[in-house]
């Protein structure tokens, strides 16, 4: 096997940092913008379609957590997008 294709081995003292998907920009902001643009609440189908078309990248979970902390708010969990969006909408309407 060629050197540049060798599998990186995790040392026993450093567990691997799993990858997670991170939306860029945050999915919650994309949904909020879409709803404000339309001037009405998004439907479940629209929320799912926006999530499915949104840009995301894979990054180590530790870096994603640092990015979220720096941003100052959590993003929506993609697998529970509809329920999480309903909760986020309530928070935005109270501010």
C-alpha positions as CSV (number, residue, x, y, z in Angstrom):
1,X,0.0,0.0,0.0
2,X,1.3,3.5,-0.8
3,X,2.3,5.7,2.1
4,X,-0.3,8.4,1.6
5,X,-3.1,5.8,1.8
6,X,-2.1,4.2,5.0
7,X,-4.9,4.1,7.6
8,X,-4.2,6.4,10.5
9,X,-3.9,4.4,13.7
10,X,-5.4,5.9,16.9
11,X,-3.1,5.6,19.9
12,X,-4.5,4.0,23.0
13,X,-4.0,7.3,24.9
14,X,-6.0,9.3,22.3
15,X,-9.4,8.0,21.4
16,X,-10.6,8.9,17.9
17,X,-12.7,12.0,17.6
18,X,-15.8,10.8,15.6
19,X,-16.9,12.8,12.7
20,X,-20.3,14.6,12.7
21,X,-22.1,16.6,10.1
22,X,-22.2,20.4,10.6
23,X,-24.5,22.7,8.6
24,X,-22.8,25.8,7.1
25,X,-24.5,28.1,7.8
26,X,-26.3,26.7,10.8
27,X,-29.5,25.0,9.8
28,X,-31.6,26.9,12.3
29,X,-30.5,30.2,10.6
30,X,-31.3,28.8,7.1
31,X,-34.8,27.8,8.3
32,X,-35.4,31.1,10.0
33,X,-34.4,33.0,6.9
34,X,-36.7,30.9,4.7
35,X,-39.6,31.4,7.0
36,X,-39.1,35.2,7.2
37,X,-38.7,35.3,3.4
38,X,-42.0,33.4,2.9
39,X,-43.8,35.4,5.6
40,X,-45.4,32.4,7.0
41,X,-44.6,29.2,9.0
42,X,-42.8,26.5,7.1
43,X,-44.5,23.2,6.5
44,X,-42.9,20.0,7.6
45,X,-42.2,19.1,4.0
46,X,-40.5,22.5,3.4
47,X,-38.4,22.1,6.5
48,X,-37.3,18.6,5.4
49,X,-36.6,19.8,1.9
50,X,-34.5,22.7,3.2
51,X,-32.5,20.3,5.4
52,X,-31.9,17.9,2.6
53,X,-30.6,20.7,0.3
54,X,-28.6,22.5,3.0
55,X,-24.8,22.5,2.8
56,X,-23.0,20.5,5.5
57,X,-19.5,19.3,6.1
58,X,-18.1,16.5,8.2
59,X,-15.8,17.5,11.0
60,X,-14.5,16.1,14.2
61,X,-17.0,16.3,17.0
62,X,-14.7,18.2,19.2
63,X,-14.2,20.9,16.6
64,X,-18.0,21.1,16.0
65,X,-18.6,21.6,19.7
66,X,-16.0,24.4,19.8
67,X,-17.6,26.0,16.7
68,X,-21.1,25.8,18.4
69,X,-19.7,27.3,21.6
70,X,-18.2,30.2,19.6
71,X,-21.4,30.7,17.7
72,X,-23.3,31.0,21.0
73,X,-26.3,28.7,20.2
74,X,-26.9,25.1,19.2
75,X,-28.0,24.1,15.8
76,X,-30.9,21.8,15.0
77,X,-30.3,18.0,15.0
78,X,-30.9,17.0,11.4
79,X,-32.5,13.7,12.3
80,X,-35.2,15.5,14.3
81,X,-35.4,18.6,12.1
82,X,-39.2,19.1,12.3
83,X,-39.5,18.8,16.1
84,X,-36.4,20.8,16.8
85,X,-37.5,23.5,14.4
86,X,-40.9,23.8,16.2
87,X,-39.0,24.3,19.5
88,X,-36.6,26.8,17.9
89,X,-39.5,28.8,16.4
90,X,-41.0,29.2,19.8
91,X,-37.7,30.6,21.2
92,X,-37.4,33.0,18.3
93,X,-41.0,34.3,18.7
94,X,-40.4,35.0,22.4
95,X,-37.3,37.2,21.8
